[in-house]
Amino acid sequence: MKQYFIFGALLLLGISGCKKDDGPSVDPQIEEARKLAALQDQFHGKYRLISAVADQNVDINMDGFASNNLLTEIPELQLENHPNIVELRIYGPNHIIANAGFLLSQGWPEQYIWNNNKEWDGGPDFEYKDGLSVSYANQGTVRQFTFTEDLKEITVQRNTNENPFRWVAPESVKINNAGLLHFVNKRYLYTKEGVKQVTIQSVYQRFTKET
């Protein structure tokens, strides 16, 4: 019996001695910095609008022909280097912020109209009136965002006291395998038939990593 006990003890020692070495532990801060650098390389930068399609036909340029292609309907989007872009900014901790920062801005040509010395607020219940002058201003709001675990979607955090009609936050932002950003926004647009609320699917492609 004593021999069996000694043999069993030696066997346990042998198994313990053969246990696989896990290697040196990884510093959590180094691993976090590595992940952040990968996100910056993959997503940080400016994105150009390559398509914008409405869920209905609208006549925005007042040419008498309605279309769901907003790149042709909105004059500002026809400019070769229009400034209506998306920016994703991904920052690491620094002397200003303690944690990593994720910021998104989406520029859009907001319509501005004056009627009898009163400016349209950008909302519904505004009828078409012949002769009204429409001006455009590229505007947007910076918002914080997060990625989903699989990096296929962006969740945009709405700011407090959001304007319900202008500079609206996207309903959703999805990322395809080619890295294109697919935005869905609901916007009020002044058209030949008065103001309409339309759902717009916009696609953006990164053209620079600089911001």
Biotite code that builds the C-alpha atoms (Angstrom):
import biotite.structure as struc

atoms = struc.array([
    struc.Atom([0.000, 0.000, 0.000], chain_id="A", res_id=1, res_name="MET", atom_name="CA", element="C"),
    struc.Atom([2.839, 2.355, 0.847], chain_id="A", res_id=2, res_name="LYS", atom_name="CA", element="C"),
    struc.Atom([4.386, 1.735, -2.580], chain_id="A", res_id=3, res_name="GLN", atom_name="CA", element="C"),
    struc.Atom([1.093, 2.605, -4.309], chain_id="A", res_id=4, res_name="TYR", atom_name="CA", element="C"),
    struc.Atom([0.869, 5.849, -2.316], chain_id="A", res_id=5, res_name="PHE", atom_name="CA", element="C"),
    struc.Atom([4.402, 6.894, -3.275], chain_id="A", res_id=6, res_name="ILE", atom_name="CA", element="C"),
    struc.Atom([3.749, 6.034, -6.921], chain_id="A", res_id=7, res_name="PHE", atom_name="CA", element="C"),
    struc.Atom([0.533, 8.091, -6.939], chain_id="A", res_id=8, res_name="GLY", atom_name="CA", element="C"),
    struc.Atom([2.278, 11.073, -5.399], chain_id="A", res_id=9, res_name="ALA", atom_name="CA", element="C"),
    struc.Atom([5.054, 10.906, -7.977], chain_id="A", res_id=10, res_name="LEU", atom_name="CA", element="C"),
    struc.Atom([2.465, 10.659, -10.780], chain_id="A", res_id=11, res_name="LEU", atom_name="CA", element="C"),
    struc.Atom([0.712, 13.811, -9.577], chain_id="A", res_id=12, res_name="LEU", atom_name="CA", element="C"),
    struc.Atom([4.020, 15.643, -9.420], chain_id="A", res_id=13, res_name="LEU", atom_name="CA", element="C"),
    struc.Atom([4.789, 14.534, -12.962], chain_id="A", res_id=14, res_name="GLY", atom_name="CA", element="C"),
    struc.Atom([1.431, 15.815, -14.261], chain_id="A", res_id=15, res_name="ILE", atom_name="CA", element="C"),
    struc.Atom([1.924, 19.125, -12.482], chain_id="A", res_id=16, res_name="SER", atom_name="CA", element="C"),
    struc.Atom([5.388, 19.442, -13.948], chain_id="A", res_id=17, res_name="GLY", atom_name="CA", element="C"),
    struc.Atom([4.037, 18.890, -17.473], chain_id="A", res_id=18, res_name="CYS", atom_name="CA", element="C"),
    struc.Atom([1.439, 21.686, -17.162], chain_id="A", res_id=19, res_name="LYS", atom_name="CA", element="C"),
    struc.Atom([1.649, 24.040, -20.149], chain_id="A", res_id=20, res_name="LYS", atom_name="CA", element="C"),
    struc.Atom([3.274, 27.385, -19.452], chain_id="A", res_id=21, res_name="ASP", atom_name="CA", element="C"),
    struc.Atom([0.809, 30.239, -20.138], chain_id="A", res_id=22, res_name="ASP", atom_name="CA", element="C"),
    struc.Atom([3.693, 32.579, -20.889], chain_id="A", res_id=23, res_name="GLY", atom_name="CA", element="C"),
    struc.Atom([4.052, 36.158, -19.727], chain_id="A", res_id=24, res_name="PRO", atom_name="CA", element="C"),
    struc.Atom([0.820, 38.061, -19.053], chain_id="A", res_id=25, res_name="SER", atom_name="CA", element="C"),
    struc.Atom([-0.143, 40.860, -21.451], chain_id="A", res_id=26, res_name="VAL", atom_name="CA", element="C"),
    struc.Atom([-0.334, 44.360, -20.016], chain_id="A", res_id=27, res_name="ASP", atom_name="CA", element="C"),
    struc.Atom([-4.019, 45.450, -20.294], chain_id="A", res_id=28, res_name="PRO", atom_name="CA", element="C"),
    struc.Atom([-2.987, 48.998, -21.203], chain_id="A", res_id=29, res_name="GLN", atom_name="CA", element="C"),
    struc.Atom([-0.759, 47.760, -24.022], chain_id="A", res_id=30, res_name="ILE", atom_name="CA", element="C"),
    struc.Atom([-3.528, 45.511, -25.343], chain_id="A", res_id=31, res_name="GLU", atom_name="CA", element="C"),
    struc.Atom([-6.050, 48.379, -25.194], chain_id="A", res_id=32, res_name="GLU", atom_name="CA", element="C"),
    struc.Atom([-3.644, 50.660, -27.057], chain_id="A", res_id=33, res_name="ALA", atom_name="CA", element="C"),
    struc.Atom([-3.165, 47.988, -29.721], chain_id="A", res_id=34, res_name="ARG", atom_name="CA", element="C"),
    struc.Atom([-6.927, 47.639, -30.243], chain_id="A", res_id=35, res_name="LYS", atom_name="CA", element="C"),
    struc.Atom([-7.352, 51.411, -30.414], chain_id="A", res_id=36, res_name="LEU", atom_name="CA", element="C"),
    struc.Atom([-4.578, 51.735, -33.006], chain_id="A", res_id=37, res_name="ALA", atom_name="CA", element="C"),
    struc.Atom([-6.281, 49.058, -35.125], chain_id="A", res_id=38, res_name="ALA", atom_name="CA", element="C"),
    struc.Atom([-9.593, 50.954, -34.961], chain_id="A", res_id=39, res_name="LEU", atom_name="CA", element="C"),
    struc.Atom([-7.881, 54.194, -35.935], chain_id="A", res_id=40, res_name="GLN", atom_name="CA", element="C"),
    struc.Atom([-6.231, 52.546, -38.921], chain_id="A", res_id=41, res_name="ASP", atom_name="CA", element="C"),
    struc.Atom([-9.497, 50.971, -40.054], chain_id="A", res_id=42, res_name="GLN", atom_name="CA", element="C"),
    struc.Atom([-12.006, 53.781, -39.458], chain_id="A", res_id=43, res_name="PHE", atom_name="CA", element="C"),
    struc.Atom([-10.497, 57.165, -38.474], chain_id="A", res_id=44, res_name="HIS", atom_name="CA", element="C"),
    struc.Atom([-10.834, 59.767, -41.226], chain_id="A", res_id=45, res_name="GLY", atom_name="CA", element="C"),
    struc.Atom([-13.134, 61.604, -43.620], chain_id="A", res_id=46, res_name="LYS", atom_name="CA", element="C"),
    struc.Atom([-15.768, 59.894, -45.748], chain_id="A", res_id=47, res_name="TYR", atom_name="CA", element="C"),
    struc.Atom([-17.168, 61.190, -49.040], chain_id="A", res_id=48, res_name="ARG", atom_name="CA", element="C"),
    struc.Atom([-20.842, 60.833, -49.951], chain_id="A", res_id=49, res_name="LEU", atom_name="CA", element="C"),
    struc.Atom([-21.163, 58.496, -52.952], chain_id="A", res_id=50, res_name="ILE", atom_name="CA", element="C"),
    struc.Atom([-24.937, 57.927, -53.000], chain_id="A", res_id=51, res_name="SER", atom_name="CA", element="C"),
    struc.Atom([-28.067, 59.313, -51.346], chain_id="A", res_id=52, res_name="ALA", atom_name="CA", element="C"),
    struc.Atom([-31.407, 57.699, -52.129], chain_id="A", res_id=53, res_name="VAL", atom_name="CA", element="C"),
    struc.Atom([-34.790, 58.767, -50.729], chain_id="A", res_id=54, res_name="ALA", atom_name="CA", element="C"),
    struc.Atom([-37.680, 56.411, -50.025], chain_id="A", res_id=55, res_name="ASP", atom_name="CA", element="C"),
    struc.Atom([-39.890, 58.427, -52.393], chain_id="A", res_id=56, res_name="GLN", atom_name="CA", element="C"),
    struc.Atom([-39.556, 60.622, -55.458], chain_id="A", res_id=57, res_name="ASN", atom_name="CA", element="C"),
    struc.Atom([-39.175, 64.331, -54.675], chain_id="A", res_id=58, res_name="VAL", atom_name="CA", element="C"),
    struc.Atom([-38.646, 67.449, -56.758], chain_id="A", res_id=59, res_name="ASP", atom_name="CA", element="C"),
    struc.Atom([-36.185, 69.515, -54.737], chain_id="A", res_id=60, res_name="ILE", atom_name="CA", element="C"),
    struc.Atom([-34.458, 71.431, -57.523], chain_id="A", res_id=61, res_name="ASN", atom_name="CA", element="C"),
    struc.Atom([-37.855, 72.588, -58.851], chain_id="A", res_id=62, res_name="MET", atom_name="CA", element="C"),
    struc.Atom([-37.217, 71.378, -62.411], chain_id="A", res_id=63, res_name="ASP", atom_name="CA", element="C"),
    struc.Atom([-40.589, 69.662, -62.668], chain_id="A", res_id=64, res_name="GLY", atom_name="CA", element="C"),
    struc.Atom([-39.147, 66.136, -62.471], chain_id="A", res_id=65, res_name="PHE", atom_name="CA", element="C"),
    struc.Atom([-39.282, 64.162, -59.227], chain_id="A", res_id=66, res_name="ALA", atom_name="CA", element="C"),
    struc.Atom([-36.566, 61.630, -58.405], chain_id="A", res_id=67, res_name="SER", atom_name="CA", element="C"),
    struc.Atom([-35.318, 59.637, -55.433], chain_id="A", res_id=68, res_name="ASN", atom_name="CA", element="C"),
    struc.Atom([-31.673, 60.319, -56.366], chain_id="A", res_id=69, res_name="ASN", atom_name="CA", element="C"),
    struc.Atom([-30.741, 63.185, -54.062], chain_id="A", res_id=70, res_name="LEU", atom_name="CA", element="C"),
    struc.Atom([-27.319, 63.604, -55.654], chain_id="A", res_id=71, res_name="LEU", atom_name="CA", element="C"),
    struc.Atom([-29.131, 65.080, -58.650], chain_id="A", res_id=72, res_name="THR", atom_name="CA", element="C"),
    struc.Atom([-32.027, 66.720, -56.792], chain_id="A", res_id=73, res_name="GLU", atom_name="CA", element="C"),
    struc.Atom([-29.992, 68.747, -54.278], chain_id="A", res_id=74, res_name="ILE", atom_name="CA", element="C"),
    struc.Atom([-27.813, 71.322, -56.078], chain_id="A", res_id=75, res_name="PRO", atom_name="CA", element="C"),
    struc.Atom([-25.163, 71.423, -53.345], chain_id="A", res_id=76, res_name="GLU", atom_name="CA", element="C"),
    struc.Atom([-24.482, 67.708, -53.713], chain_id="A", res_id=77, res_name="LEU", atom_name="CA", element="C"),
    struc.Atom([-23.618, 68.181, -57.387], chain_id="A", res_id=78, res_name="GLN", atom_name="CA", element="C"),
    struc.Atom([-20.496, 70.170, -56.547], chain_id="A", res_id=79, res_name="LEU", atom_name="CA", element="C"),
    struc.Atom([-17.368, 68.101, -57.191], chain_id="A", res_id=80, res_name="GLU", atom_name="CA", element="C"),
    struc.Atom([-15.773, 68.894, -53.837], chain_id="A", res_id=81, res_name="ASN", atom_name="CA", element="C"),
    struc.Atom([-18.855, 69.562, -51.753], chain_id="A", res_id=82, res_name="HIS", atom_name="CA", element="C"),
    struc.Atom([-18.119, 69.653, -48.011], chain_id="A", res_id=83, res_name="PRO", atom_name="CA", element="C"),
    struc.Atom([-21.017, 67.412, -46.996], chain_id="A", res_id=84, res_name="ASN", atom_name="CA", element="C"),
    struc.Atom([-18.931, 64.609, -45.558], chain_id="A", res_id=85, res_name="ILE", atom_name="CA", element="C"),
    struc.Atom([-18.788, 62.299, -42.559], chain_id="A", res_id=86, res_name="VAL", atom_name="CA", element="C"),
    struc.Atom([-15.901, 62.392, -40.115], chain_id="A", res_id=87, res_name="GLU", atom_name="CA", element="C"),
    struc.Atom([-15.005, 59.638, -37.678], chain_id="A", res_id=88, res_name="LEU", atom_name="CA", element="C"),
    struc.Atom([-12.494, 60.666, -35.055], chain_id="A", res_id=89, res_name="ARG", atom_name="CA", element="C"),
    struc.Atom([-10.964, 58.089, -32.756], chain_id="A", res_id=90, res_name="ILE", atom_name="CA", element="C"),
    struc.Atom([-8.686, 59.419, -30.036], chain_id="A", res_id=91, res_name="TYR", atom_name="CA", element="C"),
    struc.Atom([-6.642, 57.711, -27.370], chain_id="A", res_id=92, res_name="GLY", atom_name="CA", element="C"),
    struc.Atom([-6.323, 58.920, -23.766], chain_id="A", res_id=93, res_name="PRO", atom_name="CA", element="C"),
    struc.Atom([-4.254, 62.078, -23.438], chain_id="A", res_id=94, res_name="ASN", atom_name="CA", element="C"),
    struc.Atom([-3.681, 65.056, -21.159], chain_id="A", res_id=95, res_name="HIS", atom_name="CA", element="C"),
    struc.Atom([-7.160, 66.374, -22.017], chain_id="A", res_id=96, res_name="ILE", atom_name="CA", element="C"),
    struc.Atom([-9.319, 63.234, -21.847], chain_id="A", res_id=97, res_name="ILE", atom_name="CA", element="C"),
    struc.Atom([-8.786, 60.286, -19.530], chain_id="A", res_id=98, res_name="ALA", atom_name="CA", element="C"),
    struc.Atom([-10.395, 57.685, -21.789], chain_id="A", res_id=99, res_name="ASN", atom_name="CA", element="C"),
    struc.Atom([-10.521, 56.971, -25.509], chain_id="A", res_id=100, res_name="ALA", atom_name="CA", element="C"),
    struc.Atom([-12.896, 59.211, -27.463], chain_id="A", res_id=101, res_name="GLY", atom_name="CA", element="C"),
    struc.Atom([-15.115, 58.295, -30.433], chain_id="A", res_id=102, res_name="PHE", atom_name="CA", element="C"),
    struc.Atom([-16.677, 61.259, -32.287], chain_id="A", res_id=103, res_name="LEU", atom_name="CA", element="C"),
    struc.Atom([-18.860, 61.337, -35.408], chain_id="A", res_id=104, res_name="LEU", atom_name="CA", element="C"),
    struc.Atom([-20.082, 64.266, -37.480], chain_id="A", res_id=105, res_name="SER", atom_name="CA", element="C"),
    struc.Atom([-22.293, 64.154, -40.573], chain_id="A", res_id=106, res_name="GLN", atom_name="CA", element="C"),
    struc.Atom([-22.473, 67.247, -42.740], chain_id="A", res_id=107, res_name="GLY", atom_name="CA", element="C"),
    struc.Atom([-25.625, 67.841, -44.754], chain_id="A", res_id=108, res_name="TRP", atom_name="CA", element="C"),
    struc.Atom([-26.908, 70.711, -46.969], chain_id="A", res_id=109, res_name="PRO", atom_name="CA", element="C"),
    struc.Atom([-29.606, 72.184, -44.727], chain_id="A", res_id=110, res_name="GLU", atom_name="CA", element="C"),
    struc.Atom([-32.260, 74.190, -46.571], chain_id="A", res_id=111, res_name="GLN", atom_name="CA", element="C"),
    struc.Atom([-33.031, 77.747, -45.435], chain_id="A", res_id=112, res_name="TYR", atom_name="CA", element="C"),
    struc.Atom([-36.078, 79.656, -46.660], chain_id="A", res_id=113, res_name="ILE", atom_name="CA", element="C"),
    struc.Atom([-37.521, 83.058, -45.805], chain_id="A", res_id=114, res_name="TRP", atom_name="CA", element="C"),
    struc.Atom([-41.229, 83.700, -46.236], chain_id="A", res_id=115, res_name="ASN", atom_name="CA", element="C"),
    struc.Atom([-42.632, 87.123, -45.340], chain_id="A", res_id=116, res_name="ASN", atom_name="CA", element="C"),
    struc.Atom([-39.645, 87.924, -43.124], chain_id="A", res_id=117, res_name="ASN", atom_name="CA", element="C"),
    struc.Atom([-40.055, 84.637, -41.267], chain_id="A", res_id=118, res_name="LYS", atom_name="CA", element="C"),
    struc.Atom([-37.507, 81.848, -41.520], chain_id="A", res_id=119, res_name="GLU", atom_name="CA", element="C"),
    struc.Atom([-38.673, 78.280, -42.008], chain_id="A", res_id=120, res_name="TRP", atom_name="CA", element="C"),
    struc.Atom([-37.714, 76.217, -38.955], chain_id="A", res_id=121, res_name="ASP", atom_name="CA", element="C"),
    struc.Atom([-36.990, 73.101, -40.992], chain_id="A", res_id=122, res_name="GLY", atom_name="CA", element="C"),
    struc.Atom([-40.083, 71.215, -39.845], chain_id="A", res_id=123, res_name="GLY", atom_name="CA", element="C"),
    struc.Atom([-43.391, 70.043, -41.378], chain_id="A", res_id=124, res_name="PRO", atom_name="CA", element="C"),
    struc.Atom([-46.467, 72.090, -42.305], chain_id="A", res_id=125, res_name="ASP", atom_name="CA", element="C"),
    struc.Atom([-44.704, 74.408, -44.730], chain_id="A", res_id=126, res_name="PHE", atom_name="CA", element="C"),
    struc.Atom([-46.367, 74.634, -48.124], chain_id="A", res_id=127, res_name="GLU", atom_name="CA", element="C"),
    struc.Atom([-44.719, 75.244, -51.453], chain_id="A", res_id=128, res_name="TYR", atom_name="CA", element="C"),
    struc.Atom([-44.882, 78.835, -52.622], chain_id="A", res_id=129, res_name="LYS", atom_name="CA", element="C"),
    struc.Atom([-43.741, 79.900, -56.058], chain_id="A", res_id=130, res_name="ASP", atom_name="CA", element="C"),
    struc.Atom([-40.806, 82.271, -56.038], chain_id="A", res_id=131, res_name="GLY", atom_name="CA", element="C"),
    struc.Atom([-39.378, 81.452, -52.608], chain_id="A", res_id=132, res_name="LEU", atom_name="CA", element="C"),
    struc.Atom([-35.587, 81.421, -52.583], chain_id="A", res_id=133, res_name="SER", atom_name="CA", element="C"),
    struc.Atom([-33.909, 78.339, -51.098], chain_id="A", res_id=134, res_name="VAL", atom_name="CA", element="C"),
    struc.Atom([-30.354, 78.578, -49.807], chain_id="A", res_id=135, res_name="SER", atom_name="CA", element="C"),
    struc.Atom([-28.172, 75.745, -48.537], chain_id="A", res_id=136, res_name="TYR", atom_name="CA", element="C"),
    struc.Atom([-25.659, 75.552, -45.703], chain_id="A", res_id=137, res_name="ALA", atom_name="CA", element="C"),
    struc.Atom([-23.474, 72.560, -44.933], chain_id="A", res_id=138, res_name="ASN", atom_name="CA", element="C"),
    struc.Atom([-24.121, 71.861, -41.268], chain_id="A", res_id=139, res_name="GLN", atom_name="CA", element="C"),
    struc.Atom([-23.986, 69.037, -38.783], chain_id="A", res_id=140, res_name="GLY", atom_name="CA", element="C"),
    struc.Atom([-23.459, 68.156, -35.140], chain_id="A", res_id=141, res_name="THR", atom_name="CA", element="C"),
    struc.Atom([-20.680, 66.241, -33.421], chain_id="A", res_id=142, res_name="VAL", atom_name="CA", element="C"),
    struc.Atom([-21.889, 63.228, -31.462], chain_id="A", res_id=143, res_name="ARG", atom_name="CA", element="C"),
    struc.Atom([-20.237, 60.426, -29.535], chain_id="A", res_id=144, res_name="GLN", atom_name="CA", element="C"),
    struc.Atom([-20.515, 56.879, -30.832], chain_id="A", res_id=145, res_name="PHE", atom_name="CA", element="C"),
    struc.Atom([-19.581, 53.289, -30.101], chain_id="A", res_id=146, res_name="THR", atom_name="CA", element="C"),
    struc.Atom([-18.922, 50.251, -32.270], chain_id="A", res_id=147, res_name="PHE", atom_name="CA", element="C"),
    struc.Atom([-20.761, 46.969, -31.916], chain_id="A", res_id=148, res_name="THR", atom_name="CA", element="C"),
    struc.Atom([-18.621, 43.995, -30.953], chain_id="A", res_id=149, res_name="GLU", atom_name="CA", element="C"),
    struc.Atom([-18.391, 42.722, -34.540], chain_id="A", res_id=150, res_name="ASP", atom_name="CA", element="C"),
    struc.Atom([-17.551, 46.213, -35.926], chain_id="A", res_id=151, res_name="LEU", atom_name="CA", element="C"),
    struc.Atom([-20.517, 45.996, -38.301], chain_id="A", res_id=152, res_name="LYS", atom_name="CA", element="C"),
    struc.Atom([-22.566, 48.840, -36.812], chain_id="A", res_id=153, res_name="GLU", atom_name="CA", element="C"),
    struc.Atom([-22.086, 52.228, -35.180], chain_id="A", res_id=154, res_name="ILE", atom_name="CA", element="C"),
    struc.Atom([-24.357, 53.349, -32.360], chain_id="A", res_id=155, res_name="THR", atom_name="CA", element="C"),
    struc.Atom([-24.663, 57.142, -32.288], chain_id="A", res_id=156, res_name="VAL", atom_name="CA", element="C"),
    struc.Atom([-25.454, 58.796, -28.967], chain_id="A", res_id=157, res_name="GLN", atom_name="CA", element="C"),
    struc.Atom([-27.983, 61.601, -29.287], chain_id="A", res_id=158, res_name="ARG", atom_name="CA", element="C"),
    struc.Atom([-27.162, 64.861, -27.567], chain_id="A", res_id=159, res_name="ASN", atom_name="CA", element="C"),
    struc.Atom([-29.441, 66.474, -25.020], chain_id="A", res_id=160, res_name="THR", atom_name="CA", element="C"),
    struc.Atom([-31.862, 69.086, -26.403], chain_id="A", res_id=161, res_name="ASN", atom_name="CA", element="C"),
    struc.Atom([-31.577, 67.822, -29.982], chain_id="A", res_id=162, res_name="GLU", atom_name="CA", element="C"),
    struc.Atom([-33.240, 69.964, -32.650], chain_id="A", res_id=163, res_name="ASN", atom_name="CA", element="C"),
    struc.Atom([-36.100, 67.789, -33.981], chain_id="A", res_id=164, res_name="PRO", atom_name="CA", element="C"),
    struc.Atom([-35.886, 69.186, -37.520], chain_id="A", res_id=165, res_name="PHE", atom_name="CA", element="C"),
    struc.Atom([-32.279, 70.115, -38.293], chain_id="A", res_id=166, res_name="ARG", atom_name="CA", element="C"),
    struc.Atom([-28.877, 68.417, -37.922], chain_id="A", res_id=167, res_name="TRP", atom_name="CA", element="C"),
    struc.Atom([-30.677, 65.171, -37.153], chain_id="A", res_id=168, res_name="VAL", atom_name="CA", element="C"),
    struc.Atom([-28.876, 62.133, -35.802], chain_id="A", res_id=169, res_name="ALA", atom_name="CA", element="C"),
    struc.Atom([-28.860, 59.046, -38.029], chain_id="A", res_id=170, res_name="PRO", atom_name="CA", element="C"),
    struc.Atom([-31.395, 56.330, -37.336], chain_id="A", res_id=171, res_name="GLU", atom_name="CA", element="C"),
    struc.Atom([-28.694, 53.745, -37.991], chain_id="A", res_id=172, res_name="SER", atom_name="CA", element="C"),
    struc.Atom([-25.154, 53.390, -39.314], chain_id="A", res_id=173, res_name="VAL", atom_name="CA", element="C"),
    struc.Atom([-23.934, 50.080, -40.709], chain_id="A", res_id=174, res_name="LYS", atom_name="CA", element="C"),
    struc.Atom([-20.509, 49.098, -42.030], chain_id="A", res_id=175, res_name="ILE", atom_name="CA", element="C"),
    struc.Atom([-20.193, 46.685, -44.938], chain_id="A", res_id=176, res_name="ASN", atom_name="CA", element="C"),
    struc.Atom([-17.271, 44.385, -45.714], chain_id="A", res_id=177, res_name="ASN", atom_name="CA", element="C"),
    struc.Atom([-15.685, 47.015, -47.979], chain_id="A", res_id=178, res_name="ALA", atom_name="CA", element="C"),
    struc.Atom([-15.641, 49.573, -45.160], chain_id="A", res_id=179, res_name="GLY", atom_name="CA", element="C"),
    struc.Atom([-18.444, 51.715, -46.623], chain_id="A", res_id=180, res_name="LEU", atom_name="CA", element="C"),
    struc.Atom([-20.705, 53.481, -44.132], chain_id="A", res_id=181, res_name="LEU", atom_name="CA", element="C"),
    struc.Atom([-24.446, 53.108, -44.728], chain_id="A", res_id=182, res_name="HIS", atom_name="CA", element="C"),
    struc.Atom([-26.437, 55.865, -42.999], chain_id="A", res_id=183, res_name="PHE", atom_name="CA", element="C"),
    struc.Atom([-30.214, 56.046, -42.591], chain_id="A", res_id=184, res_name="VAL", atom_name="CA", element="C"),
    struc.Atom([-31.608, 59.510, -41.761], chain_id="A", res_id=185, res_name="ASN", atom_name="CA", element="C"),
    struc.Atom([-35.116, 60.924, -41.584], chain_id="A", res_id=186, res_name="LYS", atom_name="CA", element="C"),
    struc.Atom([-35.189, 64.509, -42.858], chain_id="A", res_id=187, res_name="ARG", atom_name="CA", element="C"),
    struc.Atom([-37.725, 67.176, -43.750], chain_id="A", res_id=188, res_name="TYR", atom_name="CA", element="C"),
    struc.Atom([-37.128, 68.487, -47.273], chain_id="A", res_id=189, res_name="LEU", atom_name="CA", element="C"),
    struc.Atom([-38.740, 71.420, -49.038], chain_id="A", res_id=190, res_name="TYR", atom_name="CA", element="C"),
    struc.Atom([-40.014, 70.226, -52.418], chain_id="A", res_id=191, res_name="THR", atom_name="CA", element="C"),
    struc.Atom([-42.253, 71.285, -55.286], chain_id="A", res_id=192, res_name="LYS", atom_name="CA", element="C"),
    struc.Atom([-45.122, 69.721, -53.316], chain_id="A", res_id=193, res_name="GLU", atom_name="CA", element="C"),
    struc.Atom([-44.256, 71.402, -50.038], chain_id="A", res_id=194, res_name="GLY", atom_name="CA", element="C"),
    struc.Atom([-42.317, 69.922, -47.136], chain_id="A", res_id=195, res_name="VAL", atom_name="CA", element="C"),
    struc.Atom([-42.037, 66.137, -47.030], chain_id="A", res_id=196, res_name="LYS", atom_name="CA", element="C"),
    struc.Atom([-40.424, 63.872, -44.480], chain_id="A", res_id=197, res_name="GLN", atom_name="CA", element="C"),
    struc.Atom([-38.251, 61.358, -46.293], chain_id="A", res_id=198, res_name="VAL", atom_name="CA", element="C"),
    struc.Atom([-36.060, 58.486, -45.202], chain_id="A", res_id=199, res_name="THR", atom_name="CA", element="C"),
    struc.Atom([-32.651, 58.765, -46.834], chain_id="A", res_id=200, res_name="ILE", atom_name="CA", element="C"),
    struc.Atom([-30.119, 55.978, -47.282], chain_id="A", res_id=201, res_name="GLN", atom_name="CA", element="C"),
    struc.Atom([-26.675, 57.495, -47.770], chain_id="A", res_id=202, res_name="SER", atom_name="CA", element="C"),
    struc.Atom([-23.418, 55.680, -48.471], chain_id="A", res_id=203, res_name="VAL", atom_name="CA", element="C"),
    struc.Atom([-20.013, 57.137, -47.573], chain_id="A", res_id=204, res_name="TYR", atom_name="CA", element="C"),
    struc.Atom([-16.512, 56.037, -48.572], chain_id="A", res_id=205, res_name="GLN", atom_name="CA", element="C"),
    struc.Atom([-13.314, 57.028, -46.778], chain_id="A", res_id=206, res_name="ARG", atom_name="CA", element="C"),
    struc.Atom([-10.997, 59.180, -48.875], chain_id="A", res_id=207, res_name="PHE", atom_name="CA", element="C"),
    struc.Atom([-8.450, 60.230, -46.244], chain_id="A", res_id=208, res_name="THR", atom_name="CA", element="C"),
    struc.Atom([-7.300, 59.223, -42.784], chain_id="A", res_id=209, res_name="LYS", atom_name="CA", element="C"),
    struc.Atom([-6.558, 62.848, -41.950], chain_id="A", res_id=210, res_name="GLU", atom_name="CA", element="C"),
    struc.Atom([-9.065, 64.887, -39.931], chain_id="A", res_id=211, res_name="THR", atom_name="CA", element="C"),
])
